[in-house]
Every structure is written in C-alpha cells, then in structure tokens.
C-alpha cells in the first residue's frame, strides 16, 4: 500500500525543534535528549509502535532532530500483583525493529520500531489486552530506558450522533458540515480519562496516531462527571458523506498528564511565555516522551444531512 506517512513523532518532535523554543524540557547543560513515543493498544496491531529520536541542544542552530536507529526495543506483558509489584511474562516479550512493512508500502522508516510479525503473520502480531500491564525497554548508546503503562478496561462507545450543522465559509466555496457527539457511560470510579481520534477522508493516506485527526486539545477526564452518562460533542466539522472511523482511548492518568502537558506546550504563547514541562512517563537519563496504553473502543459512522 502506497501511503503518505504521518508518524505521530513528527508532531512531538516539533516541540524540540521549533525556533520559538518556548518551554523547559529539563535538559542538563544543553545536552540532547532521547525522545520516546510508544504505543500499545487492543485493536490495531499496526498502531503498536515505538519512535525514537534525539533532540538537539538548545544552542544548536540546525533545528533538526535525528532518528535513533539500531536500538534494542522490547515490550513485555505482565500483571500487577497484590503487593503492587509487577510480574512480567518473559514468554510474551516482543522485539520491535525497524523494518519494511507491506502495509506501509515497504518503506523503511528510520527510528520507527514495529513487531516484524506484521510483515509475515499480521494476525499474530503484538496486540494489547485490557487489564494487563506493559513494560517498554529501550537500550541505546549503552543507556537503558524503561516505561510501564496499563491497558485499562475498555469503556464502550454506546453511539455516535450527527448534529450541530453549519456552513463552513473558510474556503472559496461554502460547504455544509456537521459535528459528532460521542455517547458513553463513565464507570463509577474516579480518575477515568479519555483521548479521541478519528480517521476520515482527509486522513486515509496518513499513518500513525499523529496522522489521524485528534481532539487531544480537550481530552476528557471524569472529575466532574464520574459515573454519569456522557454526551461529548467534538469541535471538528465533518463534510457531508464523509465516512468516519472514531476511536475513544481510555488511558491512565500519567498518559493523560503527558498529552495534556504536550498540548499546553504546543499552544504556549512564545519565547517569553511561562515554560511548560512535559510530564514524561519514561525512566532514564536525558529522556522525555510517553509510552501510551490505549484501551480502544470504536464506532464507524457516515455523515449525512
């Protein structure tokens, strides 16, 4: 398949290469940082991947990031024990590697690591299981980095509805559009958080979580709606007859905190604004980023008048 590649790390890297440099990423003495973007989910094996890149120092004038190649990357499944320790199942450990995949037009993506089983037996490729925990381990340049993320119980989407129709006059011609509302029941436990993604006509040729359209700018928490039935309207306007694959990702609070801080950094007000610190969940020296466990539910809908 010949697809235009839009890896999520491109968005993440922009934070470290922007000429505005408007936030603090806690780099000691201007030393470059390893940037990690990893995902594990329960529905889309191709979207379980890890991206590694090296940010440049504050004083570097190239404003570029370099993909980190040749790293040793593994993901292992495990369980949380009653004493709050983790038991990892070595038999489930999967090595992720840079590889050419037919699903991506056999294009090699430097610094992007996949389960190579996707090329030969995609039905057996790495897939997450709700209720399990996942350990990401990275070895690069004699350094060791780790992160743990859970896959929470899936919160089902009950339905999607179409409404809030309007005329988009931002283009040369007026275009009727509509917004989607997602309906679901929030569990009766505090601390549930969601992120929302959708694949539609403008993103069919893209790849990666960053290549989808996303409402990560206003991710949902249940602080005010715990245990209630939620009706959440997305701000994005969809064109008539557009086919939409809508995903709701339940994430733990550390993943939510990272993407919340990421969005605040993106919308920060310039070089003289208050610094924003990315709330990474990656352990190691000179590293930032996130290993995101996405417990996905999804619905498909066609936008009609």
Secondary structure, 3 states (H helix, E strand, C coil): CCCCCCCHHHHHHHHHHCCCCCCCCCCHHHCCCEEEEEEEECCCHHHCCEEEEECCCCCCCCCCCEECCCCEEEEEEEEECCCCCEEECHHHCEEEECCCCHHHCCCCCCCEEEECHHHHCHHHCCCCCCCCEEEEEEEECCEEEEEEEECCCCCCCCEEEEEEEEEECCCCCCEEEEEEEEEEECCCCCCCEEEEEEECCCCCCCCCHHHCEECHHHCEECCCCCCCEEEEECCCCEECCCEEEEEEEEECHHHHHHHHHHHHHHCCCCCCCCCCCCCCCCECCCEEEEEEEEEEEEEEEECCC
